Amino acid sequence: MVRRNRKHSVIDKLPPDQKDAVEQMLLAGYTYAEIVDYLAENGVSLSQSSICRYARGYHADLEKLNIAQESMRGLMEEINRYPELDTTEAIIRMTSHNVLRAISELPPERWQEVDPEDLLRQANGLIRAAAYKTNIDMKTRTNYETGMEAVKELVFDAMAKEDPKLYTRVAAFLNKKKEEGAP
């Protein structure tokens, strides 16, 4: 993983309204010379190359934000498409899809740059997340089933003692449904 230093540009240190104005000018397509002139009018001396460096970083950050928003939009679509799907499962599905897509789109010459240990570590992380989710789901289902059995036992014991006819009818109904294959 490449570690980058924090940015310390003059623009980052501007008052929020001026920094916002510069960013809006970058988004609106103003030239670097026009931005230099704007800053000069506001008492800030900066070169066009400084504006260019800031613009590169700013546009890269915007691109990352757009990708994150698109991922979130895809996640929400997945959750809306499958309401029974929980958020964790949707995240695992989307991440798996994105990883597989990235791997399949990687040009052959880039495979020389891929660190196999890093790729395996990331794949193992994804597998662990899926296994952890499956384990939690099984424990939740087991706890639910155990609780339901306890409630049924309590209800049926009380019903058998207090209303044997109702107990007989309910037991017959449940047995009939079980034979029909009802869940």
Phi, psi and chi 1 to 4 in degrees:
 res  aa     phi    psi   chi1   chi2   chi3   chi4
   1 MET       -  133.3 -175.9  168.7  101.9      -
   2 VAL   -84.6  128.8  176.5      -      -      -
   3 ARG  -104.2  126.0 -173.6  171.8  179.6 -159.0
   4 ARG  -109.4  147.3  -66.4 -162.6  166.9   91.2
   5 ASN   -74.3  156.4  -68.4  -27.4      -      -
   6 ARG   -67.6  147.1 -135.3  175.6   92.1 -136.9
   7 LYS   -77.5  142.3  -61.0  175.8 -151.9  167.1
   8 HIS  -136.0   52.5  -64.5  -73.5      -      -
   9 SER   -82.0  161.8   76.3      -      -      -
  10 VAL   -60.9  -38.2  172.3      -      -      -
  11 ILE   -63.7  -38.0  -65.0  172.5      -      -
  12 ASP   -62.5  -26.2  -75.5  -40.9      -      -
  13 LYS   -93.7   -1.4  -63.9  173.7 -174.0  170.2
  14 LEU   -66.8  158.6  -70.5  174.0      -      -
  15 PRO   -58.7  148.7  -21.6   29.9      -      -
  16 PRO   -52.2  -38.7  -25.5   32.3      -      -
  17 ASP   -68.1  -37.9   60.0  -34.1      -      -
  18 GLN   -71.5  -42.4  -73.5 -178.1  -14.6      -
  19 LYS   -61.1  -43.3 -178.9  179.5  175.9 -169.7
  20 ASP   -62.8  -40.2 -174.7   50.6      -      -
  21 ALA   -62.1  -43.1      -      -      -      -
  22 VAL   -61.9  -45.2  168.5      -      -      -
  23 GLU   -63.9  -39.2  -69.1  171.7   -9.9      -
  24 GLN   -66.2  -37.4  -68.1  -57.3  -43.6      -
  25 MET   -64.6  -40.7  -68.0  172.5   82.0      -
  26 LEU   -61.8  -43.3  -72.0  170.2      -      -
  27 LEU   -67.0  -33.5  -68.8  174.6      -      -
  28 ALA   -81.5   -6.1      -      -      -      -
  29 GLY    90.4   17.6      -      -      -      -
  30 TYR   -63.2  151.2  -77.4   77.5      -      -
  31 THR   -76.6  160.6   65.4      -      -      -
  32 TYR   -63.2  -34.8  -61.8  151.4      -      -
  33 ALA   -62.4  -41.0      -      -      -      -
  34 GLU   -65.8  -36.3  -69.6  171.5  -38.6      -
  35 ILE   -70.6  -39.4  -64.0  172.1      -      -
  36 VAL   -60.0  -43.8  166.8      -      -      -
  37 ASP   -61.9  -44.0  -69.0  -17.9      -      -
  38 TYR   -59.0  -46.9  163.6   77.3      -      -
  39 LEU   -64.7  -38.9  -70.4  171.5      -      -
  40 ALA   -61.7  -40.5      -      -      -      -
  41 GLU   -62.3  -23.3  -69.4  170.0    6.8      -
  42 ASN  -104.9   17.7  -72.0  -77.3      -      -
  43 GLY    81.1   18.9      -      -      -      -
  44 VAL  -116.6  122.6  178.3      -      -      -
  45 SER   -97.9  120.9  175.5      -      -      -
  46 LEU  -148.5  145.7 -150.1   53.9      -      -
  47 SER   -86.9  163.7   68.1      -      -      -
  48 GLN   -65.1  -35.3  -72.9 -174.3   35.3      -
  49 SER   -65.7  -34.2   61.5      -      -      -
  50 SER   -65.4  -41.4  -66.6      -      -      -
  51 ILE   -62.9  -42.6  -59.7  -68.3      -      -
  52 CYS   -60.4  -46.0  178.3      -      -      -
  53 ARG   -62.4  -44.2  -82.1 -168.7  -56.9  -83.9
  54 TYR   -62.5  -43.1 -179.0   81.8      -      -
  55 ALA   -60.7  -41.8      -      -      -      -
  56 ARG   -58.7  -49.0  -89.2 -164.7  -53.7 -102.7
  57 GLY   -64.4  -41.0      -      -      -      -
  58 TYR   -64.2  -45.6  178.7   68.3      -      -
  59 HIS   -67.1  -35.2  -72.7  -62.6      -      -
  60 ALA   -64.3  -42.4      -      -      -      -
  61 ASP   -63.7  -41.1  -70.5  -14.6      -      -
  62 LEU   -61.8  -40.9  -83.9  178.9      -      -
  63 GLU   -63.0  -42.4 -177.3   63.3   25.6      -
  64 LYS   -61.9  -41.9  -71.9  176.7 -168.4  173.1
  65 LEU   -63.3  -43.6  179.6   60.8      -      -
  66 ASN   -62.0  -39.7  -72.9  -23.7      -      -
  67 ILE   -64.7  -43.4  -70.7  169.4      -      -
  68 ALA   -63.1  -41.5      -      -      -      -
  69 GLN   -65.4  -39.8  -73.1  174.9  -28.7      -
  70 GLU   -65.0  -40.1 -172.5   59.5   35.9      -
  71 SER   -62.5  -43.0  -66.4      -      -      -
  72 MET   -64.7  -40.6 -177.0   55.6   79.2      -
  73 ARG   -61.8  -43.7 -170.2  174.6    5.4  -90.2
  74 GLY   -62.6  -40.5      -      -      -      -
  75 LEU   -61.3  -46.3  174.6   64.1      -      -
  76 MET   -64.7  -38.2  -64.0  -48.3  -65.0      -
  77 GLU   -62.8  -42.3  -73.8  172.9    7.5      -
  78 GLU   -62.6  -43.5 -169.3   78.0    6.2      -
  79 ILE   -66.2  -41.2  -70.7  171.6      -      -
  80 ASN   -68.5  -34.5  -69.9  -24.7      -      -
  81 ARG   -68.9  -35.1 -169.1  174.0  -38.5  139.2
  82 TYR  -125.7   83.6  -57.2  102.6      -      -
  83 PRO   -60.3  -26.1   -9.2   14.4      -      -
  84 GLU   -76.8  -11.3   72.4  -78.0   -6.1      -
  85 LEU   -79.2  128.5 -172.5   68.6      -      -
  86 ASP   -84.6  167.0   68.1   22.6      -      -
  87 THR   -60.0  -41.1  -52.7      -      -      -
  88 THR   -61.6  -45.0  -54.2      -      -      -
  89 GLU   -63.0  -40.1 -177.9   68.1   25.8      -
  90 ALA   -63.7  -42.0      -      -      -      -
  91 ILE   -63.4  -44.2  -69.7  170.0      -      -
  92 ILE   -61.9  -43.8  -70.1  171.0      -      -
  93 ARG   -61.9  -46.9  -78.7 -173.9 -174.9 -169.2
  94 MET   -65.6  -42.4  -75.5 -161.2   55.5      -
  95 THR   -63.0  -44.7  -56.3      -      -      -
  96 SER   -60.2  -44.4  -61.9      -      -      -
  97 HIS   -60.7  -46.8  170.7   73.6      -      -
  98 ASN   -64.9  -39.1  -71.2  -21.6      -      -
  99 VAL   -64.4  -47.6  166.4      -      -      -
 100 LEU   -62.7  -40.4  -69.3  173.2      -      -
 101 ARG   -64.0  -44.4 -170.3 -175.0   75.8 -124.6
 102 ALA   -62.7  -41.1      -      -      -      -
 103 ILE   -65.3  -44.0  -71.0  171.6      -      -
 104 SER   -68.9  -27.1   69.0      -      -      -
 105 GLU   -90.8   -3.6  -67.4  174.2   -4.4      -
 106 LEU   -70.6  121.3 -163.5   63.5      -      -
 107 PRO   -66.1  150.8    3.0   -1.3      -      -
 108 PRO   -54.4  -36.4  -23.7   30.7      -      -
 109 GLU   -68.0  -24.7   60.7  -87.3    5.5      -
 110 ARG   -76.8  -20.4  -71.3  -78.9  -41.6  -84.2
 111 TRP   -62.2  -24.4  -81.4  102.3      -      -
 112 GLN   -67.6  -26.7  -60.3  -58.5  -39.3      -
 113 GLU   -87.6  -14.7  -58.3  169.5   16.3      -
 114 VAL   -77.6  128.0  174.3      -      -      -
 115 ASP   -83.5  112.2  178.8   12.8      -      -
 116 PRO   -59.0  -35.9   -9.1   13.4      -      -
 117 GLU   -65.1  -40.8  -71.4 -179.8    7.9      -
 118 ASP   -64.9  -43.5 -169.7   37.4      -      -
 119 LEU   -61.3  -44.2 -170.9   59.9      -      -
 120 LEU   -64.9  -40.4  -71.6  172.5      -      -
 121 ARG   -60.8  -44.1 -137.6  178.6   -4.7  -92.4
 122 GLN   -67.6  -40.0  -69.0  175.3    8.3      -
 123 ALA   -63.4  -41.7      -      -      -      -
 124 ASN   -63.2  -38.3  -79.6  -26.1      -      -
 125 GLY   -61.0  -42.2      -      -      -      -
 126 LEU   -66.2  -41.9 -169.9   56.3      -      -
 127 ILE   -64.2  -43.0  -69.3  166.8      -      -
 128 ARG   -61.9  -40.9  -82.7 -165.6  -50.0  -84.3
 129 ALA   -62.7  -43.9      -      -      -      -
 130 ALA   -65.3  -42.1      -      -      -      -
 131 ALA   -65.7  -40.6      -      -      -      -
 132 TYR   -61.2  -44.2  178.8   76.1      -      -
 133 LYS   -62.6  -45.0  167.1  137.0 -179.2   18.2
 134 THR   -60.6  -42.4  -59.1      -      -      -
 135 ASN   -61.6  -46.2 -174.7   19.9      -      -
 136 ILE   -63.1  -42.1  -66.2  -63.2      -      -
 137 ASP   -60.2  -43.0  -72.4  -12.2      -      -
 138 MET   -65.4  -42.4  -73.5 -179.2    1.0      -
 139 LYS   -64.0  -41.7  -74.4  179.2 -179.2  176.0
 140 THR   -63.1  -45.4  -59.1      -      -      -
 141 ARG   -62.7  -41.9 -172.3  170.9   31.9 -105.7
 142 THR   -63.4  -44.5  -59.0      -      -      -
 143 ASN   -62.6  -41.5  -70.4  -18.0      -      -
 144 TYR   -62.4  -47.9  172.7   79.3      -      -
 145 GLU   -64.0  -40.4  -70.7  168.1   -4.6      -
 146 THR   -62.4  -44.3  -58.6      -      -      -
 147 GLY   -63.3  -42.8      -      -      -      -
 148 MET   -64.5  -40.3  -73.9  -56.0  -68.4      -
 149 GLU   -62.3  -41.0  -73.8  -59.7  -41.7      -
 150 ALA   -64.2  -41.9      -      -      -      -
 151 VAL   -65.5  -45.6  168.3      -      -      -
 152 LYS   -59.8  -43.5  -77.2 -164.2  -52.7 -169.3
 153 GLU   -61.5  -44.4 -174.0  177.3  -38.0      -
 154 LEU   -61.6  -46.5 -177.9   68.1      -      -
 155 VAL   -65.2  -47.1  168.0      -      -      -
 156 PHE   -67.0  -37.1  -79.5  116.9      -      -
 157 ASP   -62.3  -45.5  -76.2  -10.3      -      -
 158 ALA   -65.3  -41.4      -      -      -      -
 159 MET   -65.2  -41.2 -165.1 -175.9  -57.3      -
 160 ALA   -64.4  -35.6      -      -      -      -
 161 LYS   -78.5  -43.3  -70.5  178.0 -173.2  169.9
 162 GLU   -92.1  -28.4  -64.7  178.3   21.7      -
 163 ASP  -147.1   76.8 -165.7  -16.8      -      -
 164 PRO   -58.6  -33.9  -17.9   25.8      -      -
 165 LYS   -65.4  -45.5  -71.0 -179.1 -176.8  179.1
 166 LEU   -62.1  -42.5  177.0   60.2      -      -
 167 TYR   -58.0  -44.7  171.6   76.7      -      -
 168 THR   -63.0  -44.0  -56.5      -      -      -
 169 ARG   -65.2  -44.6  -73.2 -173.7   12.2 -128.9
 170 VAL   -65.2  -43.8  170.1      -      -      -
 171 ALA   -61.8  -42.8      -      -      -      -
 172 ALA   -63.6  -42.7      -      -      -      -
 173 PHE   -61.0  -46.4  173.6   79.4      -      -
 174 LEU   -65.5  -40.4  -68.9  175.7      -      -
 175 ASN   -63.7  -40.4  -73.5  -25.8      -      -
 176 LYS   -62.2  -45.8  178.0 -178.1  169.3 -168.1
 177 LYS   -63.9  -37.1  -70.9  -62.2  177.2 -175.3
 178 LYS   -65.1  -42.4 -169.8  174.5 -174.8 -179.8
 179 GLU   -65.5  -33.4  -71.2  170.8    7.7      -
 180 GLU   -74.3  -11.6  -67.5  173.3   -0.8      -
 181 GLY    88.8   18.9      -      -      -      -
 182 ALA   -69.6  144.5      -      -      -      -
 183 PRO   -66.4      -   11.1  -12.1      -      -
